[in-house]
């Protein structure tokens, strides 16, 4: 790994603690609907399983969502870095893309 994991952790957390990120989450209808559905399902299970089990499910689900969100943010950073590289070195990447296109054409 080229970058310190603690640095990456702090960077991603900083991104996800901005007002912009919070607005995106709060105003996302899919997030809102699925969150309401999950809460409803967990509440309906309270009649059949212990509160401890419900809370364990909730914690594990939240950890799962957090891990996926962090992965998405890290991927977004990688995409931004790649776009930055292409913008700063367009000739190098144009040549590479052209070579790939020509090679693909020859293989047909």
C-alpha positions as CSV (number, residue, x, y, z in Angstrom):
1,X,0.0,0.0,0.0
2,X,1.4,3.3,-1.0
3,X,-0.5,5.5,1.4
4,X,-0.7,5.2,5.2
5,X,-4.0,3.5,6.1
6,X,-4.6,5.8,9.0
7,X,-4.3,8.8,6.6
8,X,-6.8,7.2,4.2
9,X,-9.2,6.5,7.1
10,X,-9.0,10.1,8.3
11,X,-9.4,11.4,4.8
12,X,-12.5,9.3,4.1
13,X,-14.0,10.2,7.5
14,X,-13.4,13.8,6.8
15,X,-15.2,13.6,3.5
16,X,-18.2,11.8,5.0
17,X,-18.5,14.3,7.8
18,X,-19.1,17.3,5.5
19,X,-22.5,19.1,5.2
20,X,-22.5,18.2,1.5
21,X,-22.2,14.5,2.3
22,X,-24.9,14.7,4.9
23,X,-27.2,16.5,2.5
24,X,-26.7,13.8,-0.1
25,X,-27.5,11.1,2.4
26,X,-30.5,12.9,3.9
27,X,-32.0,13.7,0.4
28,X,-31.5,10.4,-1.2
29,X,-34.9,8.7,-1.5
30,X,-33.4,5.2,-1.9
31,X,-31.5,5.6,1.4
32,X,-34.6,6.9,3.2
33,X,-36.9,4.2,1.9
34,X,-34.5,1.3,2.7
35,X,-33.7,2.8,6.1
36,X,-37.4,3.0,6.9
37,X,-37.9,-0.6,5.7
38,X,-35.0,-1.9,7.7
39,X,-36.2,-0.2,10.9
40,X,-39.7,-1.6,10.3
41,X,-38.4,-5.2,9.8
42,X,-36.2,-5.0,12.8
43,X,-39.1,-3.7,14.9
44,X,-41.4,-6.5,13.7
45,X,-38.7,-9.0,14.7
46,X,-38.7,-7.8,18.3
47,X,-41.7,-9.9,19.0
48,X,-39.8,-13.1,18.0
49,X,-36.2,-12.5,19.0
50,X,-34.4,-10.8,21.8
51,X,-33.5,-7.1,21.8
52,X,-29.8,-8.1,22.0
53,X,-30.2,-10.0,18.8
54,X,-31.9,-7.1,17.1
55,X,-29.2,-4.7,18.2
56,X,-26.5,-7.1,17.0
57,X,-28.2,-7.3,13.6
58,X,-28.5,-3.5,13.5
59,X,-24.8,-3.0,14.5
60,X,-23.6,-5.5,11.9
61,X,-25.8,-4.0,9.2
62,X,-24.5,-0.6,10.0
63,X,-20.9,-1.8,9.9
64,X,-21.6,-3.4,6.5
65,X,-23.0,-0.2,5.1
66,X,-20.1,1.8,6.6
67,X,-17.6,-0.5,4.9
68,X,-19.4,-0.3,1.6
69,X,-19.5,3.5,1.9
70,X,-15.9,3.7,2.7
71,X,-15.0,1.5,-0.2
72,X,-17.0,3.7,-2.5
73,X,-15.3,6.9,-1.2
74,X,-11.9,5.3,-1.7
75,X,-12.8,4.2,-5.2
76,X,-14.0,7.7,-5.9
77,X,-10.6,9.1,-4.8
78,X,-8.9,6.6,-7.1
79,X,-11.1,7.7,-10.0
80,X,-10.3,11.4,-9.3
81,X,-6.6,10.6,-9.2
82,X,-6.8,8.8,-12.6
83,X,-8.8,11.7,-14.1
84,X,-6.2,14.1,-12.8
85,X,-3.4,12.0,-14.4
86,X,-5.2,11.9,-17.8
87,X,-5.8,15.7,-17.7
88,X,-2.1,16.3,-16.9
89,X,-0.7,13.8,-19.4
90,X,-3.2,13.7,-22.3
91,X,-0.7,12.8,-24.9
92,X,0.6,9.8,-23.0
93,X,-2.9,8.5,-22.5
94,X,-4.0,9.3,-26.0
95,X,-1.1,7.2,-27.4
96,X,-2.0,4.3,-25.0
97,X,-5.7,4.4,-26.0
98,X,-4.8,4.6,-29.7
99,X,-2.5,1.6,-29.3
100,X,-5.2,-0.4,-27.7
101,X,-7.7,0.5,-30.4
102,X,-5.3,-0.5,-33.2
103,X,-4.5,-3.7,-31.4
104,X,-8.1,-4.5,-31.0
105,X,-8.8,-3.7,-34.6
106,X,-6.0,-6.0,-35.8
107,X,-7.3,-8.9,-33.7
108,X,-10.7,-8.9,-35.4
